[in-house]
Amino acid sequence: MEHLPIDVRAAIRFFAFYIANGTVDLELLDGIDYKPQLMASGSALEMVFAIFTNVLRIDEAGKVVNEDEAQERAAQWIRAYCDREYRVDPPFEAWETELHL
């Protein structure tokens, strides 16, 4: 594969838009102004994208099959990062938060 499938590129582009626009998982992150906290630390934003892309799955045709799940897991991390009382359920598995070189 020379390039990421169009569906994957679109999912990542929309996710980046939602992050920048402050509209990731509005139900889970309602009332949490997460953008300043994510932008203050590059590693926080890096983790958000790592979780999103690690959880994102595609089928044999290159179509994304779980964009909502990937966004929700990333939103759970954002919520836990901004709200120390929040507990992610289910807890993250190591592969979800792995940073690839």
C-alpha positions in Angstrom: 0.0 0.0 0.0 1.6 3.3 -1.1 -0.9 5.6 0.6 -3.4 5.3 3.4 -6.9 4.6 2.1 -9.1 7.6 1.5 -11.5 6.5 4.2 -8.7 6.5 6.8 -7.4 9.9 5.6 -10.9 11.3 5.9 -11.4 9.8 9.4 -8.1 11.4 10.6 -8.9 14.7 9.0 -12.3 14.9 10.6 -10.9 13.9 14.0 -8.3 16.7 13.7 -11.1 19.1 12.8 -13.2 18.0 15.8 -10.2 18.4 18.2 -9.5 21.9 16.8 -13.2 22.8 16.9 -13.8 21.5 20.4 -16.4 19.1 19.3 -15.0 15.6 20.0 -17.7 13.5 21.7 -19.9 16.3 22.9 -21.7 14.1 25.3 -18.7 12.8 27.2 -16.8 16.1 27.1 -19.7 18.4 27.7 -18.6 21.5 29.6 -14.9 20.6 29.5 -12.7 23.1 27.7 -10.0 20.7 26.7 -8.3 22.6 23.9 -6.1 24.8 26.1 -4.9 21.8 28.1 -4.2 19.7 25.0 -2.4 22.6 23.3 -0.2 23.4 26.3 1.5 20.0 26.0 2.4 18.5 22.7 2.7 15.1 24.4 -1.0 15.2 25.4 -2.2 15.9 21.9 0.2 13.2 20.6 -1.4 10.7 22.9 -4.9 11.7 21.7 -3.9 11.0 18.1 -2.1 7.8 19.1 -5.2 6.4 20.8 -7.4 7.4 17.9 -5.2 5.8 15.2 -4.3 2.7 17.3 -8.0 2.0 17.9 -9.1 2.8 14.3 -9.7 -0.3 12.3 -10.3 -0.8 8.5 -11.7 -3.7 6.5 -10.1 -5.4 3.5 -11.4 -2.7 1.2 -9.8 0.1 3.2 -13.0 1.3 4.8 -13.0 2.5 8.4 -15.3 0.2 10.5 -15.1 1.8 14.0 -14.6 5.6 13.7 -17.0 6.3 16.6 -15.2 3.8 18.9 -11.8 5.3 18.1 -13.2 8.8 18.8 -14.8 7.7 22.0 -11.6 6.1 23.3 -9.6 9.3 22.5 -12.4 11.3 24.2 -12.1 9.1 27.3 -8.4 9.9 27.5 -9.1 13.6 27.1 -11.7 13.5 29.8 -9.3 11.6 32.2 -6.5 14.1 31.4 -8.7 17.1 32.1 -10.8 15.6 35.0 -8.6 13.6 37.4 -11.8 12.2 39.0 -13.0 10.5 35.8 -12.2 6.8 35.4 -11.9 5.3 31.9 -14.1 2.2 31.5 -12.8 -0.1 30.4 -9.3 0.9 31.3 -6.9 1.4 28.4 -5.0 -1.6 27.2 -1.3 -1.0 26.5 -1.7 -1.3 22.7 -4.3 1.6 22.7 -1.8 4.0 24.2 1.4 2.8 22.4 3.4 5.5 20.8 5.0 4.2 17.6 8.2 5.5 16.2 
